[in-house]
């Protein structure tokens, strides 16, 4: 989860998020190189007399045409690769449906019978000692580690957005429409997110908590919840 005064990303906990962080570093280095070159040329213009009486500068025109094209290609190719990876949902192990409401989430495990629950934020007055304010919920999403999870996202009233940064997931919840995404939690842990679309007065109070646990623990949890 995010920490106070943190500048970088949260720790990646899925293969997609690892790819996104690598692409961010790559794009940042390209941007820094461009800025450095521009600042260097501006410095030369300020400190030296750079004039030319030539009206034909084919070499310069060739450079400023080819160089930007090369830069754009180096950014576009890895970006498109990750974009297609994020859209691939092949043979998911579990399908989870997330429905946004004002201001809570409803979850349905469509592969498991009668496993549906609402997830509300725990008020600060009821929060146990040591838990995170405005992030804890009464019912977490439990998923098995190293399993492909397909998430179908929709909304019941207004626009919402189901987002968990550590897992590289952010999908809009639109009334009357089903959007889908997928993730694979690469290690056990608890991952926090929030609704990322302004949805009304209590938009800030509908957090998302995903807990990744070993398969045996997930099976025990699902059996216990289904029997209630």
Secondary structure, DSSP 8 states (H G I E B T S, - for coil): ---TT--S-----BHHHHHHHHHHHHHHHHHHHHHHHHHHHHHHHHHS------S--HHHHHHHHHHHHHHHHHHHHHHHHHHHHHH---S-SEEEEEEEETTEEEEEETTSTT-EEEE-B--GGG--TTS-TTT-BSS-EEEETT-EEEEEEEESSS-EEEEEGGGTEEEEE-BT--EEEEEEB-S-EEEEEEE-S--STTGGG-EEEEEEE-HHHHHHHHHHHHH-
